[in-house]
Amino acid sequence: MGQNLVIVESPAKMRTIKKFLGNTYTVTASMGHVRDLPKSTMGIDIENDFEPKYIAIRGKGDLISSLRKEVKKADKIYLATDPDREGEAISWHLMAALGLDKAQDKKVYRITFNEITKNAVKAAIKSPRDIDQNLVDAQQARRVMDRLVGYTISPVLWKKIKKGLSAGRVQSATLNIICKREEEIAAFIPKEYFTIDGTIKNKSKSVKVQYYGENGKKTELTDRELAESIVEEVKAGEVTVDEVKNSERLRNAPLPFTTSTMQQEASRVLNMPPQKTMRIAQKLYEGVEVKGHGSIGLITYLRTDSVRISDEAFEAAKGFIASRYGKEYVSFTRPVGKNTQNVQDAHEAIRPTYLDLTPTELKDQLQRDEFRLYQLIWNRFIASRMTPARYDTTNVRLSSGTHTFTSSGSKLRFDGFLSVYKNSEEEENGQDLSFMEEGKSFRFDKLEAVRHQTEPPAHYTEASIVRKMEEDGIGRPSTYAPTIATLLARRYITKEKRNLFVTELGTAVNELMRGSFPSIVDEQFTANMEYMLDSVAEGKTDWKSLIRNFYPDLRTAVDEAEKNLGRVKIADEVTDVICDKCGRNMVIKYGPHGKFLACPGFPECRNTKPFVEKIGLKCPRCGSDIVVRRSKKGRLFYACENQECEYVSFTKPKGDKNGVAIEKKLANGEKQ
């Protein structure tokens, strides 16, 4: 029997798959892409119908040589890269780099699996296929289009604003979305309105009531005098219960995770940035060491926009839930997501591969963040296959003269999916309204007019911008996290307490892009491009025709911008730190290693200082400010600004009510 070679992307995936296959299989890793467009030049022959010029990635020469040696030993080669367009492209590049496209004596197969389990891998080996050129071409179209945008527009930004800037198709559209939200917030004018809130007591019980309106009609209270006159009119009189309605309310189980919803929930519940979420999810997918099992993949493929689950997973979940929680908790309906053209439905939802490996059993075997994310995914999937939670609800309508008040309460009767998944933001209104019977009269214990102001739109967070990108069809599951990371790295946006803010640099870049390249920043244009890329993947559109239609308008816009745009000046951020050489207020500059302070008097004064970022907490040992520092290896940590104080923390400290950091007490042998 001849030797078989299986090529995957990563060592972790390699270790996991090795144990599923016998001695006749050799498994090796390509360490991601082996070929790409060159970094130093555009790498696209525009005159030759946009033909891309791929080269071996620098530093991968020895790896490619090693892979070629393995190829020579094998009779059959299985390309087992990830089951998406990029994975298909990696396999296609491996074919070229290893000479497999010309090898007459080798049998080359493409295999894919949505989960790295023994059954899935062996089933893939039994059902190999050829490279799907349509998927490869869709990835080529994206890569070439993004390269054309980046390598033609970025030089305009360098000339007109400053060096080191970049533009991108998805990146620029996302920046524009965030900028528009900031403009809405800046232009927002708050409006005053009032509510009338009261309480009614009956012995030990107390319920809250709210003013509804007059003569049975909803009344908006925008005038303080009107609100206070109503309070004066009714507060001393009786209020009578006119109607009591008892009903049942169902709260449906959440859908299993897609890439987007996983990133959103991990951000909200775990305070985990999208890029970190994807990095940890990749580990869980490719394989981690579990006692008694070796290296196994704990979740299905992490880049998906579908909530669909396999028949096998559907049946396994029903059996698991029935045995663990009871038959009354089992849902027999399949998850159904929103019907939208943006959904590719190429892969299942994200779910655990082994239901019996519960988070509790793996807690001591996973790193902290791996455990937290796995627990979130496991709980979400189990909850998605459970019955709704049931509430008994009571709604009461009361009157005092011509004025109407309302009150409501709910009580959980059956927990359903809530027995597993309680991460929802929805709050239960647990008021006990049992003493309120129709015809009964009470007096207000308290009644007051409360002033409110309308709130501006909320700043985007990493979670909400991911949701917006998904809703508008901006990018795809694989691009959400890298796009946000790029905007942060380029300092177009900054993050403060989860909220995203546009910097002066980001505003300047966006205004230039809006004025000169309106189609690039337009959400609808970008979404339509994603739709066209899907069409290429389905074999309906030629990828080069997409580029041919796109490039001429881009070239014209670039030429006009270079000719007509003036230089944009961005003011440095001034600090309260005084230059100890010339007395000026120092400004924040950016270098290869991040922020630093510089004197604005350059070149006469060349004084610089390290930038010290304070976090708003005092040291628990000496009372000085706690600042962010970076180790020689680049790791962030938190330390006392006082160099003589030894306080340090490698996790962001929390503060007490006085703004003093709470010092973590370490157990014996525990490391920060």
VOLO-264559 format. One line per 10 residues: number of its first residue (from 1); their letters; for each residue x, y, z of C-alpha. Coordinates in nm, 3 decimals. Each point is the difference from the previous one (the first is absolute). Layout:
<sites>
NUM> A> X:Y:Z ~ ...
</sites>
This chain:
<sites>
1> MGQNLVIVES> 0.000:0.000:0.000 ~ 0.134:0.342:-0.100 ~ 0.061:0.289:0.233 ~ -0.258:0.276:0.042 ~ 0.081:0.362:0.082 ~ -0.245:0.238:0.168 ~ 0.086:0.372:0.000 ~ -0.173:0.235:0.244 ~ 0.077:0.361:0.102 ~ 0.111:-0.021:0.362
11> PAKMRTIKKF> 0.195:-0.226:0.237 ~ -0.296:-0.013:0.240 ~ -0.230:-0.128:-0.275 ~ 0.275:-0.241:-0.108 ~ 0.032:-0.153:0.348 ~ -0.375:-0.042:0.031 ~ -0.045:-0.169:-0.339 ~ 0.306:-0.227:0.033 ~ -0.161:-0.214:0.269 ~ -0.307:-0.069:-0.216
21> LGNTYTVTAS> 0.198:-0.148:-0.292 ~ 0.215:-0.312:-0.012 ~ 0.368:-0.050:-0.072 ~ -0.057:0.025:-0.374 ~ -0.074:0.372:0.038 ~ 0.254:0.276:0.056 ~ -0.146:0.330:0.121 ~ 0.193:0.325:-0.039 ~ -0.074:0.374:0.018 ~ 0.048:0.281:-0.251
31> MGHVRDLPKS> -0.003:0.263:0.278 ~ -0.269:0.198:-0.181 ~ 0.054:0.151:-0.346 ~ 0.312:-0.095:-0.198 ~ -0.053:0.247:-0.289 ~ -0.136:0.354:-0.013 ~ 0.027:0.326:-0.189 ~ 0.332:0.179:0.068 ~ 0.001:0.266:0.272 ~ 0.240:0.238:-0.173
41> TMGIDIENDF> -0.205:0.043:-0.318 ~ -0.365:-0.025:-0.098 ~ 0.062:-0.341:-0.157 ~ -0.282:0.031:-0.252 ~ 0.066:0.027:-0.373 ~ -0.270:0.252:-0.085 ~ 0.096:0.007:-0.369 ~ -0.025:-0.380:-0.019 ~ -0.364:-0.022:0.106 ~ 0.078:0.044:0.373
51> EPKYIAIRGK> 0.201:-0.320:0.023 ~ 0.129:-0.042:0.358 ~ 0.371:-0.069:0.047 ~ 0.031:-0.244:0.289 ~ 0.333:-0.068:0.167 ~ 0.112:-0.229:0.281 ~ -0.038:0.177:0.334 ~ 0.334:0.116:0.139 ~ 0.135:-0.243:0.258 ~ -0.204:-0.296:-0.127
61> GDLISSLRKE> 0.269:-0.140:-0.234 ~ 0.119:-0.274:0.239 ~ -0.359:-0.094:0.084 ~ -0.093:-0.032:-0.368 ~ 0.310:-0.214:-0.061 ~ -0.097:-0.224:0.290 ~ -0.356:-0.034:-0.131 ~ 0.133:-0.092:-0.347 ~ 0.206:-0.283:0.154 ~ -0.312:-0.134:0.171
71> VKKADKIYLA> -0.191:0.026:-0.328 ~ 0.263:-0.215:-0.177 ~ -0.052:-0.280:0.252 ~ -0.379:-0.002:-0.035 ~ -0.230:-0.157:-0.257 ~ -0.308:0.191:0.112 ~ -0.005:0.356:0.131 ~ -0.298:0.135:0.192 ~ -0.024:0.379:0.033 ~ -0.193:0.051:0.325
81> TDPDREGEAI> 0.009:0.376:0.049 ~ -0.294:0.185:0.156 ~ -0.346:-0.042:-0.159 ~ -0.042:0.356:-0.128 ~ 0.114:0.212:-0.295 ~ 0.333:0.085:0.158 ~ 0.061:-0.365:0.084 ~ -0.083:-0.091:-0.360 ~ 0.248:0.263:-0.120 ~ 0.273:-0.134:0.232
91> SWHLMAALGL> -0.048:-0.347:-0.150 ~ 0.014:0.146:-0.353 ~ 0.324:0.184:0.083 ~ 0.143:-0.322:0.148 ~ -0.078:-0.176:-0.330 ~ 0.211:0.256:-0.186 ~ 0.280:0.040:0.256 ~ 0.052:-0.378:0.032 ~ -0.041:-0.074:-0.371 ~ -0.307:-0.211:0.064
101> DKAQDKKVYR> -0.187:0.159:-0.290 ~ 0.253:-0.156:-0.238 ~ 0.072:-0.329:0.180 ~ -0.134:-0.280:-0.221 ~ 0.097:-0.280:0.239 ~ -0.177:0.144:0.305 ~ -0.364:-0.007:0.095 ~ -0.094:0.331:0.162 ~ -0.326:0.047:0.189 ~ -0.171:0.282:0.185
111> ITFNEITKNA> -0.177:-0.095:0.322 ~ -0.197:0.215:0.244 ~ -0.168:-0.055:0.336 ~ -0.203:0.233:0.218 ~ 0.130:-0.155:0.322 ~ 0.326:-0.174:0.083 ~ -0.137:-0.328:0.132 ~ 0.087:-0.357:-0.096 ~ -0.329:-0.057:-0.183 ~ 0.020:0.331:-0.189
121> VKAAIKSPRD> 0.363:-0.046:-0.108 ~ -0.051:-0.361:-0.113 ~ -0.319:0.094:-0.185 ~ 0.193:0.276:-0.180 ~ 0.275:-0.246:-0.103 ~ -0.268:-0.227:-0.150 ~ -0.162:0.288:-0.192 ~ 0.283:0.203:-0.154 ~ -0.054:0.253:-0.279 ~ 0.193:0.229:-0.231
131> IDQNLVDAQQ> 0.098:0.359:0.080 ~ -0.311:0.220:-0.038 ~ 0.131:0.261:-0.242 ~ -0.306:0.220:0.054 ~ 0.086:0.036:0.370 ~ 0.363:0.068:-0.088 ~ -0.102:0.266:-0.252 ~ -0.228:0.169:0.254 ~ 0.297:0.021:0.237 ~ 0.225:0.125:-0.281
141> ARRVMDRLVG> -0.256:0.267:-0.089 ~ -0.014:0.120:0.362 ~ 0.379:0.000:0.031 ~ 0.059:0.182:-0.329 ~ -0.278:0.252:0.060 ~ 0.128:0.078:0.349 ~ 0.356:0.027:-0.131 ~ -0.109:0.243:-0.273 ~ -0.182:0.216:0.255 ~ 0.282:-0.006:0.253
151> YTISPVLWKK> 0.291:0.050:-0.237 ~ -0.163:0.282:-0.201 ~ -0.178:0.198:0.273 ~ 0.254:-0.036:0.283 ~ 0.268:0.207:-0.183 ~ -0.258:0.279:-0.032 ~ -0.041:-0.005:0.378 ~ 0.378:0.011:0.043 ~ 0.030:0.308:-0.222 ~ -0.302:0.188:0.133
161> IKKGLSAGRV> 0.002:-0.093:0.370 ~ 0.301:-0.196:0.127 ~ 0.210:-0.309:-0.069 ~ -0.092:-0.341:0.134 ~ -0.376:0.030:-0.060 ~ -0.209:-0.255:-0.184 ~ -0.334:-0.032:-0.172 ~ -0.198:-0.317:-0.054 ~ -0.331:-0.097:-0.151 ~ -0.163:-0.143:0.313
171> QSATLNIICK> 0.217:0.203:0.238 ~ -0.097:0.337:-0.153 ~ -0.372:-0.081:-0.009 ~ 0.012:-0.104:0.366 ~ 0.187:0.317:0.100 ~ -0.267:0.204:-0.178 ~ -0.275:-0.174:0.198 ~ 0.175:0.085:0.329 ~ 0.061:0.360:-0.114 ~ -0.368:0.045:-0.090
181> REEEIAAFIP> -0.101:-0.118:0.348 ~ 0.242:0.247:0.160 ~ -0.149:0.278:-0.214 ~ -0.351:-0.097:0.111 ~ 0.111:0.015:0.363 ~ 0.168:0.339:-0.047 ~ -0.308:0.145:-0.174 ~ -0.247:-0.143:0.252 ~ -0.209:0.253:0.192 ~ -0.157:-0.153:0.312
191> KEYFTIDGTI> -0.370:0.052:0.063 ~ -0.158:0.015:0.344 ~ -0.290:-0.224:0.096 ~ -0.163:-0.119:0.322 ~ -0.145:-0.315:0.146 ~ -0.221:-0.032:0.305 ~ 0.116:-0.288:0.216 ~ -0.164:-0.120:0.317 ~ -0.027:-0.282:0.249 ~ -0.299:-0.163:0.162
201> KNKSKSVKVQ> 0.038:-0.195:0.324 ~ -0.220:-0.269:0.148 ~ 0.135:-0.119:0.333 ~ 0.350:-0.135:-0.076 ~ -0.043:0.002:-0.376 ~ 0.088:0.292:-0.223 ~ -0.039:0.040:-0.376 ~ 0.112:0.265:-0.245 ~ -0.250:0.172:-0.228 ~ 0.052:0.231:-0.297
211> YYGENGKKTE> -0.220:0.272:-0.142 ~ -0.158:-0.099:-0.333 ~ -0.222:0.289:-0.107 ~ -0.334:0.176:0.023 ~ -0.342:-0.124:-0.111 ~ 0.147:-0.333:-0.101 ~ 0.245:0.149:-0.249 ~ 0.379:-0.011:0.024 ~ 0.132:0.343:0.103 ~ 0.356:0.117:-0.069
221> LTDRELAESI> 0.116:0.232:0.276 ~ 0.239:0.258:-0.143 ~ -0.093:0.280:0.241 ~ 0.109:0.011:0.365 ~ -0.300:0.206:0.110 ~ -0.247:-0.247:-0.152 ~ 0.175:-0.297:0.163 ~ 0.011:0.167:0.341 ~ -0.364:0.114:-0.026 ~ -0.109:-0.362:-0.063
231> VEEVKAGEVT> 0.197:-0.111:0.305 ~ -0.166:0.267:0.215 ~ -0.342:-0.093:-0.137 ~ 0.012:-0.374:0.077 ~ 0.257:-0.064:0.274 ~ -0.237:0.058:0.291 ~ -0.294:-0.189:-0.151 ~ -0.077:-0.365:-0.052 ~ 0.115:-0.209:-0.293 ~ -0.226:-0.290:-0.103
241> VDEVKNSERL> 0.086:-0.325:-0.175 ~ -0.204:-0.007:-0.322 ~ 0.144:-0.305:-0.171 ~ 0.228:-0.294:0.082 ~ 0.126:-0.216:-0.288 ~ 0.182:-0.326:0.067 ~ 0.174:-0.175:-0.288 ~ 0.297:-0.215:-0.095 ~ 0.309:0.130:-0.175 ~ 0.252:-0.218:-0.181
251> RNAPLPFTTS> 0.364:0.093:-0.024 ~ 0.155:-0.196:-0.284 ~ 0.339:-0.163:0.015 ~ 0.287:0.181:-0.175 ~ 0.132:-0.125:-0.333 ~ 0.333:-0.186:-0.006 ~ 0.303:0.217:-0.064 ~ 0.112:0.135:-0.335 ~ 0.338:0.173:-0.023 ~ -0.164:0.339:0.047
261> TMQQEASRVL> -0.221:-0.092:0.296 ~ 0.287:-0.183:0.169 ~ 0.218:0.310:-0.028 ~ -0.282:0.223:0.126 ~ -0.083:-0.220:0.299 ~ 0.365:-0.060:0.091 ~ 0.052:0.377:-0.003 ~ -0.309:0.069:0.211 ~ 0.025:-0.286:0.250 ~ 0.375:-0.071:0.014
271> NMPPQKTMRI> 0.131:0.346:-0.100 ~ 0.202:-0.181:-0.266 ~ 0.098:0.192:-0.317 ~ -0.105:-0.165:-0.331 ~ 0.358:-0.070:-0.109 ~ 0.077:-0.179:0.328 ~ -0.328:-0.190:-0.022 ~ 0.093:-0.129:-0.346 ~ 0.351:-0.091:0.108 ~ -0.127:-0.209:0.292
281> AQKLYEGVEV> -0.282:-0.153:-0.207 ~ 0.261:-0.106:-0.257 ~ 0.185:-0.192:0.273 ~ -0.320:-0.167:0.116 ~ -0.079:-0.101:-0.360 ~ 0.346:-0.129:-0.092 ~ 0.055:-0.195:0.318 ~ 0.103:0.020:0.365 ~ 0.140:-0.267:0.228 ~ -0.266:-0.176:0.207
291> KGHGSIGLIT> 0.083:-0.277:0.247 ~ -0.106:-0.338:-0.132 ~ -0.060:0.136:-0.349 ~ 0.327:0.156:-0.111 ~ -0.027:0.298:-0.233 ~ -0.362:0.050:-0.109 ~ -0.200:0.275:-0.166 ~ -0.264:0.124:0.242 ~ -0.213:0.217:-0.230 ~ -0.110:0.002:-0.364
301> YLRTDSVRIS> 0.136:0.241:-0.260 ~ 0.003:0.355:0.134 ~ -0.061:0.204:-0.317 ~ -0.367:-0.031:-0.087 ~ -0.310:0.211:-0.045 ~ -0.247:-0.289:0.023 ~ -0.205:-0.127:0.297 ~ -0.057:-0.337:-0.168 ~ 0.108:-0.315:0.186 ~ 0.055:-0.353:-0.131
311> DEAFEAAKGF> -0.250:-0.282:0.047 ~ 0.255:-0.181:0.218 ~ 0.043:0.303:0.229 ~ -0.378:0.053:0.011 ~ -0.065:-0.356:0.122 ~ 0.299:0.000:0.238 ~ -0.123:0.320:0.166 ~ -0.351:-0.141:0.050 ~ 0.136:-0.311:0.173 ~ 0.248:0.193:0.213
321> IASRYGKEYV> -0.256:0.256:0.121 ~ -0.263:-0.266:0.073 ~ 0.241:-0.202:0.214 ~ 0.166:0.297:0.172 ~ -0.291:0.242:0.053 ~ -0.322:-0.191:-0.079 ~ -0.221:-0.058:-0.305 ~ -0.200:0.315:0.070 ~ 0.312:0.205:-0.083 ~ 0.049:-0.148:-0.348
331> SFTRPVGKNT> -0.090:0.211:-0.303 ~ -0.099:-0.189:-0.314 ~ 0.014:0.300:-0.234 ~ 0.306:0.089:-0.207 ~ 0.168:0.340:0.040 ~ -0.102:0.246:-0.271 ~ 0.188:0.325:-0.049 ~ -0.084:0.316:-0.191 ~ -0.069:-0.052:-0.368 ~ 0.254:0.233:-0.159
341> QNVQDAHEAI> 0.205:-0.004:-0.319 ~ 0.313:0.069:0.207 ~ -0.003:-0.351:0.150 ~ 0.219:-0.248:-0.190 ~ -0.107:-0.303:0.209 ~ 0.320:-0.179:-0.099 ~ 0.065:-0.145:0.347 ~ -0.189:-0.100:0.309 ~ -0.043:0.224:0.300 ~ 0.281:0.000:0.256
351> RPTYLDLTPT> -0.062:-0.282:0.247 ~ 0.193:-0.240:0.225 ~ 0.118:-0.318:-0.174 ~ -0.037:-0.218:0.310 ~ -0.303:0.086:0.215 ~ 0.113:-0.230:0.281 ~ 0.317:0.209:0.044 ~ -0.174:0.260:0.214 ~ 0.171:0.323:0.105 ~ 0.014:-0.125:0.358
361> ELKDQLQRDE> 0.198:-0.309:-0.104 ~ 0.247:0.205:-0.202 ~ 0.044:0.293:0.237 ~ 0.332:-0.119:0.142 ~ 0.136:-0.099:-0.343 ~ -0.060:0.320:-0.192 ~ 0.163:0.338:0.041 ~ -0.225:0.260:0.163 ~ -0.117:0.174:-0.316 ~ -0.030:-0.329:-0.192
371> FRLYQLIWNR> -0.229:-0.128:0.274 ~ -0.210:0.317:0.009 ~ -0.058:-0.001:-0.376 ~ -0.061:-0.375:-0.015 ~ -0.252:0.030:0.283 ~ -0.178:0.280:-0.188 ~ -0.017:-0.207:-0.323 ~ -0.104:-0.320:0.179 ~ -0.270:0.172:0.206 ~ -0.131:0.191:-0.299
381> FIASRMTPAR> -0.034:-0.311:-0.216 ~ -0.170:-0.206:0.270 ~ -0.234:0.290:0.077 ~ -0.084:0.038:-0.370 ~ -0.135:-0.356:-0.003 ~ -0.222:0.052:0.307 ~ -0.358:0.111:0.049 ~ -0.100:0.362:0.066 ~ -0.016:0.144:0.352 ~ -0.358:0.062:0.117
391> YDTTNVRLSS> -0.112:0.295:0.208 ~ -0.329:0.079:0.171 ~ -0.058:0.368:-0.069 ~ -0.238:0.248:0.158 ~ -0.094:0.338:-0.147 ~ -0.207:0.242:0.208 ~ -0.180:0.316:-0.107 ~ -0.098:0.249:0.270 ~ -0.182:0.332:-0.005 ~ -0.021:0.312:0.209
401> GTHTFTSSGS> -0.268:0.227:-0.142 ~ 0.074:0.042:-0.370 ~ 0.362:-0.113:0.040 ~ 0.125:-0.352:-0.073 ~ 0.294:-0.184:0.156 ~ 0.147:-0.342:-0.083 ~ 0.208:-0.263:0.173 ~ 0.136:-0.336:-0.109 ~ 0.177:-0.298:0.147 ~ 0.116:-0.344:-0.105
411> KLRFDGFLSV> 0.096:-0.321:0.173 ~ 0.206:-0.282:-0.148 ~ -0.213:-0.315:-0.016 ~ 0.231:-0.228:-0.204 ~ 0.366:0.084:-0.057 ~ 0.049:-0.191:-0.327 ~ 0.325:0.111:-0.169 ~ 0.071:0.238:0.291 ~ 0.109:-0.302:0.201 ~ 0.315:0.008:-0.215
421> YKNSEEEENG> 0.036:0.345:-0.153 ~ -0.061:0.313:0.205 ~ 0.216:0.246:-0.189 ~ -0.291:0.195:-0.145 ~ -0.021:0.374:0.062 ~ -0.377:-0.030:0.051 ~ -0.102:0.055:0.361 ~ -0.290:-0.166:0.173 ~ -0.262:0.226:0.160 ~ -0.071:-0.196:0.314
431> QDLSFMEEGK> -0.265:0.225:0.160 ~ -0.269:-0.182:0.198 ~ -0.334:0.149:-0.105 ~ -0.216:-0.266:0.165 ~ -0.163:0.250:0.240 ~ -0.130:0.211:-0.287 ~ -0.356:-0.109:-0.071 ~ -0.247:0.171:-0.230 ~ -0.209:0.257:0.186 ~ 0.243:0.041:0.288
441> SFRFDKLEAV> 0.122:0.351:0.084 ~ 0.331:0.111:0.143 ~ 0.189:0.317:0.080 ~ 0.338:0.092:-0.138 ~ 0.283:-0.050:0.243 ~ 0.218:0.212:-0.227 ~ -0.058:0.190:-0.324 ~ 0.238:0.234:-0.180 ~ 0.075:0.155:-0.337 ~ 0.342:-0.117:-0.121
451> RHQTEPPAHY> 0.197:0.199:-0.255 ~ 0.178:-0.183:-0.283 ~ 0.193:0.092:-0.311 ~ 0.007:-0.182:-0.329 ~ 0.332:-0.175:-0.049 ~ 0.222:0.024:-0.308 ~ 0.077:-0.316:-0.196 ~ 0.248:-0.219:0.186 ~ 0.363:-0.009:-0.107 ~ 0.083:-0.314:-0.189
461> TEASIVRKME> 0.173:-0.276:0.193 ~ 0.192:-0.284:-0.160 ~ -0.308:-0.217:0.046 ~ -0.248:0.247:-0.149 ~ 0.221:0.088:-0.300 ~ 0.029:-0.371:-0.077 ~ -0.380:-0.023:0.013 ~ -0.029:0.303:-0.230 ~ 0.252:-0.147:-0.246 ~ -0.196:-0.324:-0.010
471> EDGIGRPSTY> -0.335:0.176:-0.043 ~ 0.129:0.217:-0.286 ~ 0.193:-0.280:-0.168 ~ 0.335:0.176:0.052 ~ 0.266:-0.269:-0.019 ~ -0.045:-0.362:0.097 ~ 0.048:-0.201:0.324 ~ 0.374:-0.030:-0.061 ~ 0.045:0.378:-0.045 ~ -0.182:0.151:0.301
481> APTIATLLAR> 0.277:-0.038:0.258 ~ 0.296:0.091:-0.230 ~ -0.183:0.312:-0.120 ~ -0.053:0.134:0.352 ~ 0.355:-0.092:0.097 ~ 0.137:0.191:-0.301 ~ -0.202:0.313:0.081 ~ 0.133:-0.008:0.357 ~ 0.358:-0.072:-0.110 ~ -0.007:0.288:-0.252
491> RYITKEKRNL> -0.131:0.225:0.279 ~ -0.304:0.097:-0.208 ~ -0.210:-0.096:0.301 ~ 0.072:-0.048:0.367 ~ -0.171:-0.204:0.270 ~ -0.097:0.138:0.341 ~ -0.205:-0.210:0.241 ~ -0.125:-0.219:-0.287 ~ -0.117:0.300:-0.204 ~ 0.162:0.080:-0.334
501> FVTELGTAVN> 0.090:0.364:-0.076 ~ 0.131:0.147:-0.324 ~ 0.334:0.178:0.029 ~ 0.092:0.321:-0.183 ~ 0.206:-0.215:-0.234 ~ -0.296:-0.228:-0.068 ~ -0.224:0.300:-0.067 ~ 0.252:0.148:-0.245 ~ 0.039:-0.330:-0.186 ~ -0.375:-0.055:-0.017
511> ELMRGSFPSI> -0.070:0.353:-0.128 ~ 0.258:-0.046:-0.275 ~ -0.147:-0.340:-0.090 ~ -0.355:0.137:-0.002 ~ 0.093:0.288:-0.226 ~ 0.221:-0.184:-0.247 ~ -0.108:-0.365:0.022 ~ -0.368:0.004:0.098 ~ -0.074:-0.347:-0.138 ~ 0.275:-0.161:0.209
521> VDEQFTANME> -0.147:0.129:0.327 ~ -0.362:-0.061:-0.103 ~ -0.149:-0.292:0.194 ~ -0.237:-0.100:-0.280 ~ 0.280:-0.008:-0.258 ~ 0.216:-0.214:0.229 ~ -0.292:-0.234:0.076 ~ -0.073:-0.035:-0.372 ~ 0.364:-0.094:-0.057 ~ -0.038:-0.277:0.259
531> YMLDSVAEGK> -0.309:-0.117:-0.187 ~ 0.198:-0.006:-0.326 ~ 0.280:-0.197:0.171 ~ -0.264:-0.253:0.107 ~ -0.109:-0.015:-0.363 ~ 0.359:-0.082:-0.102 ~ 0.012:-0.276:0.266 ~ -0.318:-0.147:-0.147 ~ 0.147:-0.003:-0.350 ~ -0.243:0.261:-0.134
541> TDWKSLIRNF> 0.248:0.285:-0.056 ~ 0.351:0.007:-0.145 ~ 0.234:0.148:0.259 ~ 0.204:0.206:-0.243 ~ -0.311:0.161:-0.147 ~ -0.074:0.122:0.353 ~ 0.346:0.159:0.018 ~ -0.026:0.142:-0.353 ~ -0.320:0.183:0.092 ~ 0.137:0.121:0.333
551> YPDLRTAVDE> 0.349:0.131:-0.081 ~ -0.052:0.280:-0.260 ~ -0.218:0.210:0.235 ~ 0.251:-0.054:0.281 ~ 0.292:0.112:-0.219 ~ -0.186:0.312:-0.113 ~ -0.086:0.094:0.361 ~ 0.363:-0.048:0.110 ~ 0.132:0.218:-0.283 ~ -0.248:0.279:0.082
561> AEKNLGRVKI> 0.082:-0.016:0.372 ~ 0.375:0.026:-0.062 ~ -0.059:0.299:-0.227 ~ -0.263:0.196:0.193 ~ 0.040:-0.077:0.373 ~ 0.206:0.225:0.226 ~ 0.210:-0.104:0.296 ~ -0.194:-0.084:0.318 ~ 0.156:0.116:0.328 ~ -0.081:-0.197:0.316
571> ADEVTDVICD> 0.075:0.166:0.332 ~ 0.189:-0.202:0.261 ~ -0.175:-0.078:0.327 ~ 0.129:0.245:0.261 ~ 0.062:-0.129:0.355 ~ 0.050:0.174:0.335 ~ 0.356:-0.136:0.023 ~ 0.248:0.290:-0.015 ~ 0.324:-0.037:-0.195 ~ 0.276:0.032:0.261
581> KCGRNMVIKY> 0.237:0.149:-0.261 ~ -0.205:0.280:-0.154 ~ -0.326:0.021:0.199 ~ -0.245:-0.084:-0.281 ~ -0.292:-0.239:0.047 ~ 0.112:-0.332:-0.145 ~ -0.208:-0.177:-0.265 ~ -0.076:-0.366:-0.068 ~ 0.183:-0.154:-0.293 ~ -0.006:-0.353:-0.136
591> GPHGKFLACP> 0.303:-0.213:-0.070 ~ 0.065:-0.365:-0.090 ~ -0.058:-0.099:0.364 ~ -0.309:0.212:0.063 ~ -0.055:0.338:0.166 ~ 0.272:0.228:0.133 ~ 0.018:0.364:0.110 ~ 0.189:0.251:-0.212 ~ 0.066:0.370:0.022 ~ -0.192:0.195:-0.269
601> GFPECRNTKP> 0.306:0.226:-0.036 ~ 0.177:-0.254:-0.224 ~ 0.257:0.039:-0.152 ~ 0.118:0.272:0.240 ~ -0.094:-0.218:0.298 ~ 0.031:-0.376:-0.045 ~ -0.113:-0.102:0.347 ~ -0.209:-0.321:0.023 ~ -0.145:-0.201:0.287 ~ -0.178:-0.331:0.039
611> FVEKIGLKCP> -0.379:0.032:-0.014 ~ -0.160:-0.109:0.325 ~ -0.366:-0.104:-0.023 ~ -0.192:0.028:0.326 ~ -0.303:-0.224:0.062 ~ -0.175:0.215:0.260 ~ 0.085:-0.213:0.305 ~ 0.229:0.062:0.296 ~ 0.262:-0.241:0.125 ~ -0.120:-0.196:0.307
621> RCGSDIVVRR> 0.351:0.015:0.147 ~ 0.111:0.363:-0.034 ~ -0.289:0.193:-0.155 ~ 0.177:0.100:-0.324 ~ -0.165:-0.043:-0.339 ~ -0.002:-0.342:-0.165 ~ 0.130:0.012:-0.356 ~ 0.023:-0.236:-0.297 ~ 0.348:-0.129:-0.075 ~ 0.145:-0.243:-0.253
631> SKKGRLFYAC> 0.265:-0.264:0.065 ~ 0.303:-0.051:-0.225 ~ -0.185:-0.285:-0.171 ~ -0.297:0.228:-0.067 ~ -0.237:-0.130:0.269 ~ -0.227:0.262:0.156 ~ -0.019:0.027:0.378 ~ -0.116:0.250:0.263 ~ 0.237:0.156:0.250 ~ 0.028:0.284:0.246
641> ENQECEYVSF> 0.130:0.323:-0.151 ~ 0.229:0.032:0.303 ~ 0.317:-0.184:-0.109 ~ 0.082:-0.091:0.361 ~ -0.334:-0.175:0.054 ~ -0.009:-0.370:-0.088 ~ -0.372:-0.022:-0.086 ~ -0.058:-0.182:-0.333 ~ -0.291:-0.188:-0.158 ~ -0.010:-0.193:-0.327
651> TKPKGDKNGV> -0.379:0.024:-0.019 ~ -0.184:0.331:-0.004 ~ -0.085:0.079:0.364 ~ -0.346:0.092:0.121 ~ -0.060:0.290:0.235 ~ -0.195:0.042:0.321 ~ -0.251:0.280:0.061 ~ 0.287:0.240:0.079 ~ 0.180:-0.067:-0.328 ~ 0.276:-0.206:0.160
661> AIEKKLANGE> 0.108:-0.318:-0.177 ~ -0.100:-0.323:0.172 ~ 0.317:-0.200:0.041 ~ -0.036:-0.363:-0.105 ~ 0.115:-0.247:0.263 ~ 0.187:-0.288:-0.161 ~ -0.013:-0.352:0.134 ~ 0.325:-0.177:0.083 ~ 0.186:-0.082:-0.318 ~ -0.242:0.193:-0.223
671> KQ> 0.150:0.227:-0.262 ~ -0.140:0.326:-0.133
</sites>
